Amino acid sequence: MAIKAEHEIHKRRFSRNLGVGLALTGFAALMFALSIVKITSLGGPIQGFDHVARPELTEIVK
């Protein structure tokens, strides 16, 4: 027979955990959005680092 009665501390702990989870999810979404904006605001195509010197990557962007 399982004990089903919840204590008041369980309700408070659940609401606190829910708040922390929502805050972490919001922070992760904010970091993702800022990363996408920063990557797309460079103006040119996104190029990865493939150990090859390319002149278009060495120019200073103003």
Residue frames as a rotation matrix with the C-alpha (Angstrom) as fourth column:
MET 1
0.583 0.812 0.000 0.00
0.812 -0.583 0.000 0.00
0.000 0.000 -1.000 0.00
ALA 2
-0.356 -0.751 0.556 1.56
0.759 -0.580 -0.296 3.25
0.545 0.317 0.776 -1.14
ILE 3
-0.164 0.230 -0.959 1.53
0.738 -0.617 -0.273 6.39
-0.654 -0.753 -0.069 0.92
LYS 4
-0.039 0.274 0.961 -0.29
0.925 -0.354 0.138 9.08
0.378 0.894 -0.240 -1.09
ALA 5
0.817 0.406 -0.410 -0.50
0.550 -0.764 0.338 11.94
-0.176 -0.501 -0.847 1.38
GLU 6
0.073 -0.784 0.616 1.66
0.661 -0.424 -0.619 14.86
0.747 0.453 0.487 0.24
HIS 7
0.059 -0.159 -0.986 3.22
0.903 -0.413 0.120 17.05
-0.426 -0.897 0.119 2.81
GLU 8
0.895 0.320 -0.312 3.18
0.220 -0.923 -0.316 20.83
-0.389 0.214 -0.896 2.46
ILE 9
0.116 -0.942 -0.315 6.96
-0.342 -0.336 0.878 20.84
-0.933 0.006 -0.361 1.88
HIS 10
-0.392 -0.220 0.893 6.52
0.640 0.633 0.436 18.71
-0.661 0.743 -0.107 -1.25
LYS 11
0.600 0.680 0.422 4.21
0.790 -0.421 -0.445 21.32
-0.125 0.600 -0.790 -2.78
ARG 12
0.805 -0.364 -0.468 6.66
-0.247 -0.923 0.294 24.13
-0.540 -0.121 -0.833 -2.00
ARG 13
-0.205 -0.942 0.265 9.58
-0.087 0.288 0.954 22.12
-0.975 0.173 -0.140 -3.36
PHE 14
-0.067 0.260 0.963 7.68
0.898 0.436 -0.055 21.35
-0.434 0.862 -0.263 -6.58
SER 15
0.896 0.435 0.092 6.85
0.433 -0.807 -0.402 25.01
-0.101 0.400 -0.911 -7.17
ARG 16
0.499 -0.799 -0.337 10.45
-0.432 -0.566 0.702 26.01
-0.751 -0.205 -0.628 -6.48
ASN 17
-0.369 -0.627 0.687 11.75
0.283 0.628 0.725 23.32
-0.886 0.461 -0.055 -8.85
LEU 18
0.345 0.584 0.735 9.27
0.906 -0.003 -0.423 24.44
-0.245 0.812 -0.530 -11.49
GLY 19
0.946 -0.017 -0.324 10.48
-0.034 -0.998 -0.044 28.03
-0.323 0.053 -0.945 -11.15
VAL 20
0.044 -0.998 -0.033 14.13
-0.392 -0.048 0.919 27.03
-0.919 -0.027 -0.393 -11.45
GLY 21
-0.266 -0.095 0.959 13.34
0.653 0.715 0.251 24.85
-0.709 0.693 -0.128 -14.46
LEU 22
0.704 0.588 0.398 11.50
0.698 -0.473 -0.537 27.67
-0.127 0.656 -0.744 -16.20
ALA 23
0.752 -0.504 -0.426 14.35
-0.359 -0.854 0.376 30.09
-0.553 -0.130 -0.823 -15.43
LEU 24
-0.259 -0.890 0.376 16.92
-0.090 0.410 0.908 27.68
-0.962 0.201 -0.186 -16.87
THR 25
0.003 0.357 0.934 14.80
0.896 0.414 -0.162 27.08
-0.445 0.837 -0.319 -19.96
GLY 26
0.930 0.361 -0.071 14.40
0.312 -0.876 -0.367 30.83
-0.195 0.319 -0.927 -20.46
PHE 27
0.386 -0.874 -0.297 18.14
-0.466 -0.462 0.754 31.38
-0.796 -0.152 -0.586 -20.07
ALA 28
-0.389 -0.510 0.767 18.94
0.363 0.680 0.637 28.64
-0.847 0.526 -0.080 -22.59
ALA 29
0.399 0.615 0.680 16.42
0.891 -0.085 -0.446 30.11
-0.217 0.784 -0.582 -25.06
LEU 30
0.911 -0.111 -0.397 17.96
-0.104 -0.994 0.039 33.58
-0.399 0.006 -0.917 -24.59
MET 31
-0.053 -0.998 0.024 21.49
-0.331 0.040 0.943 32.26
-0.942 0.042 -0.332 -25.23
PHE 32
-0.245 0.038 0.969 20.27
0.747 0.645 0.164 30.39
-0.618 0.763 -0.186 -28.32
ALA 33
0.749 0.606 0.267 18.52
0.644 -0.571 -0.509 33.49
-0.156 0.553 -0.818 -29.68
LEU 34
0.697 -0.555 -0.454 21.56
-0.385 -0.824 0.416 35.69
-0.605 -0.115 -0.788 -29.04
SER 35
-0.302 -0.824 0.479 23.82
0.041 0.491 0.870 33.17
-0.952 0.283 -0.114 -30.77
ILE 36
0.064 0.411 0.910 21.56
0.930 0.305 -0.204 33.02
-0.361 0.859 -0.362 -33.82
VAL 37
0.948 0.296 -0.116 21.39
0.250 -0.920 -0.301 36.83
-0.195 0.257 -0.947 -34.02
LYS 38
0.354 -0.892 -0.280 25.17
-0.447 -0.425 0.787 37.15
-0.821 -0.153 -0.549 -33.69
ILE 39
-0.375 -0.501 0.780 25.84
0.396 0.674 0.624 34.51
-0.838 0.543 -0.054 -36.35
THR 40
0.190 0.543 0.818 23.37
0.968 0.034 -0.247 35.95
-0.162 0.839 -0.520 -38.85
SER 41
0.896 0.185 -0.403 24.40
0.179 -0.982 -0.053 39.57
-0.406 -0.025 -0.913 -38.27
LEU 42
-0.066 -0.998 -0.020 27.86
0.294 -0.038 0.955 39.05
-0.954 0.058 0.295 -39.76
GLY 43
0.246 0.286 -0.926 26.43
-0.638 -0.672 -0.377 39.78
-0.730 0.684 0.017 -43.20
GLY 44
-0.281 -0.429 -0.858 28.28
-0.937 0.315 0.149 37.14
0.207 0.846 -0.491 -45.18
PRO 45
0.510 0.433 -0.743 27.92
-0.339 0.895 0.289 33.42
0.790 0.104 0.604 -45.47
ILE 46
0.671 -0.243 0.701 28.74
-0.671 0.206 0.713 31.37
-0.317 -0.948 -0.025 -42.41
GLN 47
0.420 -0.629 -0.654 32.08
-0.401 0.518 -0.756 29.64
0.814 0.580 -0.035 -42.91
GLY 48
0.997 -0.079 0.011 33.60
0.032 0.525 0.851 27.07
-0.073 -0.848 0.525 -40.64
PHE 49
0.294 -0.955 0.024 37.23
-0.895 -0.267 0.358 26.65
-0.336 -0.127 -0.933 -39.67
ASP 50
0.985 0.097 0.141 38.73
-0.037 0.925 -0.377 24.01
-0.167 0.366 0.915 -41.94
HIS 51
0.360 -0.933 0.016 42.49
0.271 0.121 0.955 24.74
-0.892 -0.340 0.297 -41.50
VAL 52
-0.038 -0.338 0.940 42.77
0.998 -0.063 0.018 26.50
0.053 0.939 0.340 -44.85
ALA 53
-0.541 -0.213 -0.814 43.86
0.351 -0.936 0.011 30.14
-0.764 -0.280 0.581 -45.11
ARG 54
0.057 0.611 0.789 41.23
0.992 -0.123 0.024 32.11
0.112 0.782 -0.614 -47.00
PRO 55
-0.815 -0.476 0.331 41.70
0.469 -0.877 -0.108 35.80
0.342 0.067 0.937 -47.80
GLU 56
-0.117 0.842 0.526 38.06
-0.044 -0.534 0.844 36.69
0.992 0.075 0.099 -47.12
LEU 57
0.689 0.356 -0.631 38.46
0.557 0.297 0.776 35.58
0.463 -0.886 0.007 -43.52
THR 58
-0.149 -0.854 -0.498 41.61
0.987 -0.158 -0.024 37.62
-0.058 -0.495 0.867 -42.88
GLU 59
-0.457 0.039 0.888 40.14
0.316 -0.927 0.203 41.00
0.831 0.373 0.412 -43.88
ILE 60
-0.901 0.159 -0.405 39.08
0.343 -0.313 -0.886 43.31
-0.267 -0.936 0.227 -41.09
VAL 61
-0.188 0.927 0.324 35.32
0.832 -0.025 0.555 43.81
0.522 0.374 -0.767 -41.05
LYS 62
-0.973 -0.163 0.165 34.26
0.074 -0.892 -0.445 47.37
0.220 -0.421 0.880 -40.25
